[in-house]
Amino acid sequence: MTDVLAYEVRRVQGEAEMAAVLELRRDVFCVEQGVPVREEVDGRDGEGMHLVAVSSDGELLATCRLLFVGPTVQFSRLAVRQNARRRGIATALLALADEETRAGGARRLVLHAQTYARSLYEAAGYEPRGRVFMEAAIEHIAMEKYLQ
Ligand SMILES: CC(C)(COP(=O)(O)OP(=O)(O)OC[C@H]1O[C@@H](n2cnc3c(N)ncnc32)[C@H](O)[C@@H]1OP(=O)(O)O)[C@@H](O)C(=O)NCCC(=O)NCCS
């Protein structure tokens, strides 16, 4: 039997779903990866656009955040629930991030990729910029993408 996971990707809707977004980020970044809460919660969520993947039965599966800074979008906080990984959900959120970036009048996306996940972003059209560096004690590399 094929294990198909039905889900939709869209902007976050309502306060309860936003609370679930923050809980998922805490589980993934702080509990799983050991990022300090003070770095995960950076005070910029209020100005961000939050995208989510939600299963057909309403479970929050994944999230990411877009911050519009002039013609550039800072993409961050991409987290997929552990039992929903390797099914293309992050890739679907990256595609929606492109659409929202265009719709918002920006043409460039930038992010700090954890180096282990670099191929995820390369497959979505991002290119590395500069050297590997440490952030929250995790190896990262800056990447960017220009939309046509
Ligand atoms: C990284 C993460 C967001 C990927 O989400 P995902 O939904 O599993 O990603 P996708 O299924 O869209 O993966 C697409 C491709 O990216 C690459 N990729 C994804 N996860 C990877 C991993 N853990 N290691 C290496 N490559 C990976 C693969 O090439 C994958 O294709 P494949 O499954 O056919 O091999 C998810 O593992 C996660 O939430 N990790 C913890 C938080 C984190 O590290 N966030 C990213 C910060 S930069």
The ligand as an SDF file (V2000), in Angstrom:
LIG
                    3D

 48 50  0  0  0  0  0  0  0  0999 V2000
   15.3530   20.1300    6.5040 C   0  0  0  0  0  0  0  0  0  0  0  0
   13.8540   19.8650    6.4880 C   0  0  0  0  0  0  0  0  0  0  0  0
   13.1020   21.1910    6.5360 C   0  0  0  0  0  0  0  0  0  0  0  0
   13.5020   19.1290    5.1700 C   0  0  0  0  0  0  0  0  0  0  0  0
   12.0910   18.9660    5.0900 O   0  0  0  0  0  0  0  0  0  0  0  0
   11.4430   17.8090    4.1580 P   0  0  0  0  0  0  0  0  0  0  0  0
   10.0000   18.0930    4.0060 O   0  0  0  0  0  0  0  0  0  0  0  0
   11.8170   16.4870    4.7080 O   0  0  0  0  0  0  0  0  0  0  0  0
   12.2080   18.0510    2.7870 O   0  0  0  0  0  0  0  0  0  0  0  0
   11.7860   17.4820    1.3370 P   0  0  0  0  0  0  0  0  0  0  0  0
   11.0390   16.2000    1.5030 O   0  0  0  0  0  0  0  0  0  0  0  0
   11.1350   18.5590    0.5580 O   0  0  0  0  0  0  0  0  0  0  0  0
   13.2500   17.1670    0.7600 O   0  0  0  0  0  0  0  0  0  0  0  0
   13.6080   17.4590   -0.5640 C   0  0  0  0  0  0  0  0  0  0  0  0
   15.0630   17.0970   -0.7740 C   0  0  0  0  0  0  0  0  0  0  0  0
   15.9000   17.8440    0.1160 O   0  0  0  0  0  0  0  0  0  0  0  0
   17.0260   17.0270    0.5460 C   0  0  0  0  0  0  0  0  0  0  0  0
   16.9100   16.7320    1.9680 N   0  0  0  0  0  0  0  0  0  0  0  0
   15.8280   16.8400    2.7750 C   0  0  0  0  0  0  0  0  0  0  0  0
   16.1210   16.4620    4.0290 N   0  0  0  0  0  0  0  0  0  0  0  0
   17.4270   16.1060    4.0250 C   0  0  0  0  0  0  0  0  0  0  0  0
   18.3000   15.5880    5.0170 C   0  0  0  0  0  0  0  0  0  0  0  0
   17.8870   15.4030    6.2950 N   0  0  0  0  0  0  0  0  0  0  0  0
   19.5670   15.3000    4.6760 N   0  0  0  0  0  0  0  0  0  0  0  0
   19.9790   15.4860    3.4050 C   0  0  0  0  0  0  0  0  0  0  0  0
   19.2000   15.9620    2.3980 N   0  0  0  0  0  0  0  0  0  0  0  0
   17.9320   16.2560    2.7170 C   0  0  0  0  0  0  0  0  0  0  0  0
   16.8990   15.7360   -0.2660 C   0  0  0  0  0  0  0  0  0  0  0  0
   17.5860   15.9380   -1.4830 O   0  0  0  0  0  0  0  0  0  0  0  0
   15.4060   15.6520   -0.4900 C   0  0  0  0  0  0  0  0  0  0  0  0
   15.0610   14.8560   -1.5900 O   0  0  0  0  0  0  0  0  0  0  0  0
   14.8350   13.2560   -1.3910 P   0  0  0  0  0  0  0  0  0  0  0  0
   13.9410   13.0710   -0.1970 O   0  0  0  0  0  0  0  0  0  0  0  0
   14.2100   12.8370   -2.6770 O   0  0  0  0  0  0  0  0  0  0  0  0
   16.2040   12.6890   -1.1500 O   0  0  0  0  0  0  0  0  0  0  0  0
   13.4180   18.9560    7.6800 C   0  0  0  0  0  0  0  0  0  0  0  0
   14.2850   17.8370    7.7280 O   0  0  0  0  0  0  0  0  0  0  0  0
   13.4660   19.6540    9.0330 C   0  0  0  0  0  0  0  0  0  0  0  0
   12.4830   20.2580    9.4710 O   0  0  0  0  0  0  0  0  0  0  0  0
   14.6320   19.5590    9.7090 N   0  0  0  0  0  0  0  0  0  0  0  0
   14.8010   20.1520   11.0320 C   0  0  0  0  0  0  0  0  0  0  0  0
   14.8170   21.6670   10.9640 C   0  0  0  0  0  0  0  0  0  0  0  0
   15.8150   22.1880    9.9670 C   0  0  0  0  0  0  0  0  0  0  0  0
   16.9360   21.7160    9.8680 O   0  0  0  0  0  0  0  0  0  0  0  0
   15.3360   23.1760    9.1920 N   0  0  0  0  0  0  0  0  0  0  0  0
   16.1150   23.7280    8.1010 C   0  0  0  0  0  0  0  0  0  0  0  0
   16.9530   24.8200    8.5810 C   0  0  0  0  0  0  0  0  0  0  0  0
   18.0150   25.3830    7.2770 S   0  0  0  0  0  0  0  0  0  0  0  0
  1  2  1  0
  2  3  1  0
  2  4  1  0
  2 36  1  0
  4  5  1  0
  5  6  1  0
  6  7  2  0
  6  8  1  0
  6  9  1  0
  9 10  1  0
 10 11  2  0
 10 12  1  0
 10 13  1  0
 13 14  1  0
 14 15  1  0
 15 16  1  0
 15 30  1  0
 16 17  1  0
 17 18  1  0
 17 28  1  0
 18 19  1  0
 18 27  1  0
 19 20  2  0
 20 21  1  0
 21 22  1  0
 21 27  2  0
 22 23  1  0
 22 24  2  0
 24 25  1  0
 25 26  2  0
 26 27  1  0
 28 29  1  0
 28 30  1  0
 30 31  1  0
 31 32  1  0
 32 33  2  0
 32 34  1  0
 32 35  1  0
 36 37  1  0
 36 38  1  0
 38 39  2  0
 38 40  1  0
 40 41  1  0
 41 42  1  0
 42 43  1  0
 43 44  2  0
 43 45  1  0
 45 46  1  0
 46 47  1  0
 47 48  1  0
M  END
$$$$
